[in-house]
Each structure stands twice: as C-alpha cells, then as structure tokens.
C-alpha cells in the first residue's frame, strides 16, 4: 500500500470481527515504531502485547470502553522518560511524549498497511493499568490500542479538517504566503 493511501485510510475502529489477527503482524508493526524520531538518541517507548482474555476484560473496564473486549490483542504503549529528563531536565518529559506520539503513528500506519485496525485510547486510570500489567513507577502509560480486523468497512468518510484551517505562513494566523515564496504548480 502506498504511504499517502495508508495515511488517508487509517482510522479509529471500535468494532472488530471475531477473527484473531496474526500476532506477527502486530510485532512487525511495533518494530516500525523503532524508526521514529528520537530525542537525544534515547528511545523511551516500550510496548506490552496482551492476549490474556481476563486482562483484556479488565482493560476494558479501566478504560471505560466496552468494545475493547472484542479485541483478541491489546497493545499498551509506555515510556520511561528518566534518561531524557536526566539529559534535558524537565523538557525531557515533553520530549518523551513527543517521541511516543511519533512512534505510535508509525505503529498505527503499519497496522493499517497490514489490513488491521485499532483505536488509540488515551482515557484510562493509569495506576490501575500499572497494577494490572506490573508496570513500575517512573514508567508512564501513553496509550492503549485494541487491535483487530474492522467488522464492517464504513462507506461514509469522516470529514477531515481543511488545510487552510491549520496552515499559517511566517507567523501565527497569517494565512497568506509571501509572494516571493509561492509554490509553483
């Protein structure tokens, strides 16, 4: 699949078929996360792949998202920002979150390319996830991803924000490009 097509077709899916994905596809998608930008050459992100039905049920409750129970696999992304904080001070925590977002996007795009679907869940009770998965102190839970095959391909396309709404030139809120910098068609 071409990159632009993958980017444009990736979406959050909350209803999965009862078909178990090949766990190797999930591992390969996690592997793609390693190639994202990394602050100070300190990779902080870790992934936990969960297939235990009881733990998946508990994650569904912790995240208050009933559909998670449908997934055969759930991936939890965590980061340990300690080294970045030691190197960059308080900004290290921000850098850890930034690189987590970049790595997670690689992961999600790779899943899409393999025909898998996921939903990025950021609402959860972190201390409960840490207890359930034995995640130590100093490690932040970044997100939870139930993974599966989309139950039914949606025929309606979700409206995306127009580029004119997010693009400025030279300063915030300036929507006009300097004439000497205009792009040629």
C-alpha positions, 0 to 999 in steps of 0.5 A: 500500500502506498504511504499517502493511501495508508495515511488517508485510510487509517482510522479509529475502529471500535468494532472488530470481527471475531477473527484473531489477527496474526500476532506477527503482524502486530510485532512487525508493526511495533518494530516500525515504531523503532524508526521514529524520531528520537530525542537525544538518541534515547528511545523511551517507548516500550510496548506490552502485547496482551492476549490474556482474555481476563486482562483484556476484560479488565482493560476494558473496564479501566478504560471505560470502553466496552468494545475493547473486549472484542479485541483478541490483542491489546497493545499498551504503549509506555515510556520511561522518560528518566534518561531524557529528563536526566539529559534535558531536565524537565523538557525531557518529559515533553520530549518523551511524549513527543517521541511516543506520539511519533512512534505510535503513528508509525505503529498505527500506519503499519497496522493499517498497511497490514489490513488491521485496525485499532483505536488509540485510547488515551482515557484510562486510570493509569495506576490501575493499568500499572497494577494490572500489567506490573508496570513500575513507577517512573514508567508512564502509560501513553496509550492503549490500542485494541487491535483487530480486523474492522467488522464492517468497512464504513462507506461514509468518510469522516470529514477531515479538517481543511488545510487552510484551517491549520496552515499559517505562513511566517507567523501565527494566523497569517494565512497568506504566503509571501509572494516571493515564496509561492509554490509553483504548480 
